[in-house]
Amino acid sequence: MSADERSAVRKRHSMIVEDRKNLTLTGVCDVSGFDEQCVVLQTELGELTVKGTGLHINNFSHESGELSMDGEVDSLVYSENRKTEGGFLSRLFK
């Protein structure tokens, strides 16, 4: 299977939250940014923002798309995948 075929195969996305302290995800494509209050993830179903306190990524496998983290989870918010062309100014003047 070529790299293009593998990227076309969509991984399943699931989430398990245990006591608002442990979070396990599958279908994670990338970690866009993180600190102790906010983790931004790119998933198969869009951007996922996790907000809370004391957030810590324990494990992330880019190949399998699995991520585990702990901390006090306050919110989980999905945003749509936005494929943008060009930079900020090209989006501003559309």
N, C-alpha and C positions, 0 to 999 in steps of 0.2 A: 504494500500500500504506500503510495507516494505521500509526501508532506501535504500536498493540496487535498488529497482524499481524506487524510486524517483531520485536517482543519475543517473540512466540510461535515465530518461526523460530529454531531452535537452531543456533548456530555450531559448527563443528567445533572440537575441542580437540586440539592436538598439541603435542609437546615434542621439541626437539632439543638434546642436550647434547654439546658438543664438548670433549673432554679435561678435563672437570669444571671448565672455566674460562669457557665461553660457553654461555648458555642462551637459546634462542629458543622462545617459546610463542605459540600461537594459541588463540582461544576464551577470552581473559581479559576478564572483565566489569568488574573494578575492582581497584585496589590498596588494600587495607585499612590497611596499615602497612608501614614499611620502615626499616631502619637497615643498618649495615655487616655485621651478623651474622644478620639475619632479614628476610625479605620475605614478607608474607602477601597472597595474591592470591585473588580470587573468580573462579572459572572456571565454565565451563558444566557441569563435572562435580563441583563442590564446591569447598571451600576448599583451597588449596594453600599449604603453608608451605615455603619454601626457606631452609635454614640453611647458613651457611658463614662465610667471612672475606673482608673487602674487597668485599662485594657492592655493585654499582652498577647502577642501571637506566639503560640507554643511551637507550631509546626505548619509548614506550607510546602506542598509538593506541586511544582509547576506541571510535571508530567501527568500525575493522576488528578490534579485539580482539587485535592483535599486540603483543608485548612482547619486548624483548631486554635481556639483562643480562649482566654479567661479574663475575668474582671466583672465589674457590675455593669450589665447591659441595660441601658435606658431606652434605646430606640433602634429600630431597624427600618431603613427607608430605601425603597427601590426607585431608581430613575431610569428612563428609557435609554437604550443604546442610541447614541447620537453619532452618526458618521459625518464628520465635518470635513469639508475640503478647504484648504487654505488656512490662513491664520485668523486672528481676531478681527483684523480690519476687513477681510473679505466677508466674514459673517456679518459684520456691522453694516456694510453697505450693500447687502442683498436686497 
